C-alpha cells in the first residue's frame, strides 16, 4: 500500500482478488468505525451501541430483511465476482484482527468491538446505503397529499423532496477544452456524513489501474472512476423502481395471511428482538407477502390513514424492490468497470446494474462518448409510481420485462460538445415521477457554453457557482407589492432584494435577508388555511401510522419549502393571499435584521454516529444553486445535504485530474488527514490526482498470501 501527500490510499497487487483484499484492508485501516457502524446497520443491531436514535433504522432494516436480501444476492453472483467480493470482506476482517479499530476512539466511547466480516456484507452495505435512495416514502407523501388536499395538489409538489439525494455532472468534449480531450466533472449531493460517504482511492494490478471514489464497505469504484483510458460518473436518475402495496393482513391462529389476487394466502412471518443502549429491547414482527416485505402496519394494526371504515381497508404496506425479488444487485458490474478501456466497455459493464438507477456519463481517450441510464426499472402500471396500490388487484403486478433504458447519442445532445445531468426531467424523464427543477442544469449549461478552452482546474468555478435562479417567483411577488403600503424598513428591504444579484455567497448580507424572507414566507404558507390540512403529517406523534424513519418525506413544512415556486405561482392559495402573505413576511423580515451574512447562518451540520461537538464551517450556495447545499427553509438555515465529493476527470492526461471530499481521506479522529481537505472543500478547492507510484510513500500492508495460503 502507498499514500500520497493527502493520505489517499493507493493499493497495488498481483491480481484482482488480491487487489480487492488490499482495498478492504486499507479501508478498515482508515474507516474502521464507519465500517463497524455500516455492518450493524445492515444487521439491524446498531441501536445496541448507538442508542435510541438508531432504533427506528434497525426496525426498518429488519422488516425489509436487508441482511437476508444481501445473502441472497451474494449467492446469485458468478463465482469470479463472489470470490472478488469475499476477498474484500476478508481484507476488512483481517485489518480488524490486526487491530485497525484500536485507532478509532469511538469503539471505546460506545463500548463496542468489531466482528468478523461475512462475504455478503459488502452487498448489504450497498443495500443499506441505497434502500431509501429512490425515495419510496415519497409515495406515502403523495398519498397524504391526495387524502388531505385532493389529487390536484400532487403536481404542485412534484419536485425533489427533502429526503432525496442528487448530483451534478457534466461532460465537455474536446471541442470545448484546451487540450482537445474531454473533461468529465461533477459532485454527488448526499447527506454529508463524517466520515465521508465516498473514499478517494487508487487501485492498480496487472489488468487494471483505476482511480476513483469508492463507497466504504464496497469493493471497486461503482460511481466515479478513471482508468486512464476511460472515465465515468453518475447522477441520480430520479427513477421510480420501488413499489408500495396496500395489504390486508390478518392473523388466523398462529398464521398470518394476506389477501392477494387469489384470495387469502398464508405469508411468512416471524418475530425479531433487538437491543437499544439505554432503553428497553424492541420486538418487531417481520412479515413478507408475495408482493414484498411489510414496512408499515401489520396483521394487528388498524386501517392505514384514510382507510378507516372502507370496505376493503388495508392495514399494512409492503415494499417491493428488484434485489429482493430477483436476488440480483448488479455487482458483476464492479470488477468489469475496473478493467474498462472504452465507453463501450463501460456501457457493457453497467448493462448488469440493478440499483440505484443512475444517469451515466463517460468519455474515453479515443473520443468515445456515452450518456445513458443504467439500472433496473420494472414495467408496471403508471398508478404504481404515484402511490401505494392494492395488493389484491392483479393488474398492479410487475411484468417480466423491465422498462427500456434511454440513451442519448452525442449527435442528439442539445448543446454540441456538452452533456449535463443534474436530476432534472431530461434523459431519464420516462422513468420517474419527481425530478429536480431545471435550475442547476440550466446554470451549468450557461456557464460552460459561455466560453471554450476549458481546463481541469477551471471547473471549480462551476462547482461553486451560487446563482439562485429559483428566487425569481418570490422576488416577482416582491416587485408587485405597493411600496406605499409598506413600512419604511420593509420598503428598504424590498428595494435591496430587488437589486440583489441572487448569489448565495457566504459574505452576502442580501442573501441572508432573502433567506430570512423566504423562511417567513414558508412558515406563513404552512399556516395558511388552504395548506393547514398537511400539518398532520408533521411532528413526533405517529398517530397517522407511519414509522418515524419516514419523517423526512412527510415533513410538511419542508415539503412546502421545496415546492415554494409552485405554491407562489399557483395552487390552493389565492393570488391575493399570496401577495398579502409576502407583504407580511417582508414586514417581519425587515423588523428582524441583525445584519448577518449568509455564511453566519448557513453552516454544515453533518451526520455523525457519535457526535464530536465540533463547530462546522460556513458554506455558500443553496438547494437550487450549482453549489447545492440544501437547508430546510422555514425550519433551519443549517444544511446536511451537499457535495459529498467533487471530481474533474481529465481524458488528456489523468494526472491533471482533480478531486476533493468534505473532510479528508482518513476517518480516524485526530489523524492528520481526517480534516485536511475541509478548508479546500469549503472554498471549492481541489487536490491533484496522483497515480505515479514513484511519487508515493510506501506503507506496509499484509498480502493475501500471508493470511490465506489457499489464495
Secondary structure, 3 states (H helix, E strand, C coil): CEECCCCCEEEECCCHHHHHHHHHHHHHHHHHHHHHHHHHHHHCCCHHHHCHHHHHHHHHHHHCCHHHHHHHHHHCCCHHHHHHHHHHHHHHHHHHHCCHHHHCHHHHHHCCCCCCCCCCHHHHHHHHHHCCCCCCCHHHHHHHHHHHHCHHHHHHHCECCCCCCEEEEEEECHHHECCCCCEEEEEEEEECECCCCCEEEEEEECCEEEEEEECCCCCCCCCEEECCCEEEEEEECCECCEEEEEECEEEECCEEEEEECCEEEEEEEEEEEECCCCCCCEEEEEEECCCCEEEEECCCCCCCCCCCCCCCCCCEEEEEEHHHHHCCCCCHHHHHHHCCCCHHHHHHHHCCCCCCCEEEEEEECCCCEEEEEECCCCCCCCHHHHCCEECCCHHHCCCCCCCCCCECCHHHCCECCEEEECCECCCCHHHECCEECCHHHHHHHHHHHCCCCECHHHHHHHHCCCECHHHHHHHHHHHHCCHHHCCHHHHHHHHHHHCCCCECCCCCHHHHHHHHHHHHHHHHHHHCCCCHHHHHHCCCCCCCCCCHHHHHHHCHHHHHHHCHHHHHHCCCCCHHHHHHHHHHHHHHHHHCCCCCCHHHHCEECCECCCCCCCCCCECCCECCCCCECEEECCCEEEEEEEECCEEEEECCCHHHCEEECCCCCCCCCCCCCCCCCHHHHHHCCCEECCCCHHHCEECCCCCHHHHCCCC
